Amino acid sequence: EIIVVDDASTPPLANKLEGVPPHCKMKVLRHNESLGLMIAKQTGGDAASGAYIGFYDCHVAPAKNWYKETIDLLAAKERRLVVPMIADLDLDTWDEKVHGALTAKCYINFNADFWWYEDESDFIPVISGGLVATTRKWWQDSGGFDPGMRGWGGENTDQSLRAWLCGGDILRARSSHVAHMWRVDSDPRTLSHYHLRHRTDNLARVAAIWFGEFKDKFRDGKLVRTLQRRVMAALCQHGIRLWNSIECFDRLDPTGPIVYFCDITGQNQNQQYVLDTQGLIRHSSGRCVSTNLKATSLAATPCAGARHWEVIEQFVPAETLRYQAAVTRYQLREAVGGFPLVSPSTQGFAEVPLTKLKEAVKNEVSAGALAGAAHMVLRRGRCVLAHADGFANVRAKRPFGLRTLCRLHGCTKPLVAAAFLTLVDKGKVKLSDPISKYIPFSEEVSQKKGRRRKPLQLKARKVKVRPTLRHLLTMTAGLQYQDCRAYAKTMRGIQQRQIKTLAAMCEGLAAQPLQNEPGSCYTYSFCTDMIGRVCEAVSGKRLDKFMQSALLAPLGMQDTYFEVPAKKRKREAVLYDCQRSGGSYVPKVWSQPEKAVPIMSGGGGILTYNDPGMWSTIEDYAKFCHMLFTGKSRSGARILRPETVKALWSDSLAKYGQKDGRLPGWHDADGKAKGGHWDYTGWSLLNTHLTFKQMPSPSKRARVGQTMWMGGGGGTFWVVDKRNETIAISFSQSFGGRGSLTDTAKDASVFVEAALQSR
């Protein structure tokens, strides 16, 4: 049945809904006066006759079969709330947006308000309120909504805490999709047209009911005592139970609350002062705690010359003790991005080199060479280091964390290439297929004569070897980056917003002759952009949608996008030019989200044309790196076939004359051959694995067939070592990437290797 509650709307909804077919089993209940959201929901819930009751805003659009998993989850446990995956609603089609976000999870703060977040678990701490289902029995046992609340807000946290603290739980249904309309100031269709006069302080009621010993944290201790007494009396009168009291009915679970700990922000920034190994007490601002000359008062001063401190007695906060006790009692494991967080020693690591890595990053931040950065080190599916320092936004003092969204630039390439290889595995394409079978692509090559710096341009000729998809994957198709004069018109079109799609961009590039014979040499280039366009042509989907279905969703990568959803943009890092002297940070003005070029660039874009490729967090990207060992996700889902995984670990560029990281086809301005782009090859899945110049000895060099890596111009970098079964990832947002860091901080893999060697 469908129950519509009309909260004194004008005109009445019954008149508007007369044409609804009888088989919909819809009935309209009407209030003669407006009583607000909670009372309207209570009216509908009490009138429902089914075994399951769902509460959904009127401004939503359910997808096909949206209810099936929800009912299955409720059938498994009657004391449960279930939330669907909440999508963005397209008001023009009244359907789910084709490139919108999916969300479901919220958490509560000390002001009893809720905030959106995401983690790996299907458990939900707090519901958002607008879309939730439960069993009819739990609805009756739990007392429904607080009848003392008016308006909206607060009922979601109240119901969530009731469920968790009285033996229930809250889950999300991953396959249940319901699109929801969000209020957008620029779209008058989404604005509120009715305002309830009689509102109550719902959040204060939640704090008075549930906060217990933490009541003093609510609004800085300003919870009014008279309000608290009035709220408590109302609760007892209406039979709403209190935590740890006899007010919970006997028929509820007597074992007490279920404990679910989640990493809400991934930043753990509650500890603003940290004592480092040198005895300096560092503040998150980059300054240190010191004393005046008479040692009579404390002050925040530059760390150079600050006082050194000694630990006399270790203080452990009571909250930490309670948390540790709960972890032991309920056998919980802390995790980062779904990877269990364990002691380095359990995985064969020495502590000292990893500590030096954290100190090196902190020193870079303090010196002004880096605004902020995050590092993760994993071995055999377990995280031994998850560390972040500095700021994602220096002006706003927003910390850089493990869930900070960063521009991937070149690190987009591995994701696009991996998604493309799923088409190969399914037999949709063959690597030997000509590129022109799927998209327009030049089969002429330019001819030059004379000095390299000022060559004489001759008429283009027909290629001797037809360019294939394998050439694109190995970046030997004849395209390039370093000399963009041939592509100047296309680049101007992107910059001036005349070219707005990947298809148009690739057509512009394909209209020019190739710069060298296909298969003759490796050149870091637009090849992966072309691969992305092939994905679109074969799948019939836009690149972001194809990536989502082929790679991101199977891997559980829920924080990786071409276009960051509006609700997550507060987590975006600003891209900086960092100056070592003076600690100044200069934002790249074209890197701001509102100025983004709307092209889904499969190759990660070109920095000077404001195209960062994809965005991701270090936690999310770790899931992709982990897949490279076996071709499977952490949950065991097969992403790439074993034969494909074996191929991507092979050296497919040896025939082009690779030796110690030097490849024909990449030259400096004087025509001298040099290593790959910024010491990178450009990762194309079927490529070579270069030697790290930073590695201090041959024993610590990247090994062909054993080490895979890639970096992005905005400061993202990762290394996967198959022999040691390790992953090292570094995310920052500094223009020029690793070039802005010192030799000690720029390569986490050096510290990882040292930590293993020390054992």
Secondary structure, DSSP 8 states (H G I E B T S, - for coil): -EEEEEES-SS-HHHHTTTS-GGG-EEEEEESS---HHHHHHHHHHH--SSEEEEE-SSEEE-TTTTHHHHHHHHH-SSEEEEEEEEEEETTTTEE-TT--EE-EEEE-TTS-EEEE--S-SB-SB--SSEEEEEHHHHHHHTSS-TT--SSSSHHHHHHHHHHHTT-EEEEEEEEEEEE----TT-GGGS-----S----HHHHHHHHH-GGGGGGGGGG---HHHHHHHHHHHHHHT---TTSTTS-TTS-TT--------SSS--TT--EEE-TTS-EEETTS-EEEE-TTS-SEEEE-STT------SS----HHHHHHHHHHHHHT---EETTEEB--GGGGT--HHHHHHHHHHHHHHHHHTS-SEEEEEEEETTEEEEEEEEEEEETTTTEE--TT-BEE-GGGHHHHHHHHHHHHHHTTS--TTSBGGGTS----EEEEEES-SSS-EEEEEEE-SS--BHHHHHTT-SS--SS-GGGGHHHHHHHHTTS--SHHHHHHHHHTS-BSS-TTS----STHHHHHHHHHHHHHSS-HHHHHIIIIIHHHT--S-BSS--GGGGGGB---EEEETTTTEEEE-GGGSGGG------TT---GGGT----EE-HHHHHHHHHHHHHSB-TT--B-S-HHHHHHHTS-TTGGGT-BTTEEEEEE-TTS-EEESGGG-----SSS-----TT-SSGGGS--TTTEEEEEETTTEEEEEETTTTEEEEEEE-BTTGGGGS-TTTS-HHHHHHHHHHH-
